[in-house]
Amino acid sequence: MKVLFMCTANSCRSILSEAMFNHMAPEDFEAISSGSFPKGQVLPRSLTTLQAAGIRIEGLYSKGNDAFEDSPPDVVITVCDKAAGEACPVYFGPALKAHWGLADPSEVQGDEAQVDAAFKATLDIIAARCEAFFALPFANLSPDELKAELDRIASTPQLV
């Protein structure tokens, strides 16, 4: 199963989601990320947060929707935070769609420790959601049931 994580800039939340998903993924699961308006570079703190968690960062880069045009996803999960007034990207393909909104840790104001804590908390939320995702009985779920489960997973508490 191929999962696409989308956000606006593809420099933080979707990158963290792609990396954590692939770090935890069993065989036959793969994630990619993209942005509706890719920033063109991954935030350095996103990369250092992943490295500190022992997650590989090789191959991560900020990309647009052309990154998956030859291999369309089965599931698209947007991770933008509409509550922050951010425009959430839209994917018009046939994939199952869900929204796992995450507050943007790069917008946290404070000292280094506070910003680091926000990035780590965001990564922890992503890990919890990925764990719940991989625990699903995919072979026994209809598309509608899978959509309901993805929506349920989105309610994992926000810690940031």
Summary of the structure (lengths in Angstrom):
residues: 160
radius of gyration: 14.6
end to end distance: 29.1
largest distance: 47.0
contacts: 495
relative contact order: 0.19
helix: 43%
strand: 12%
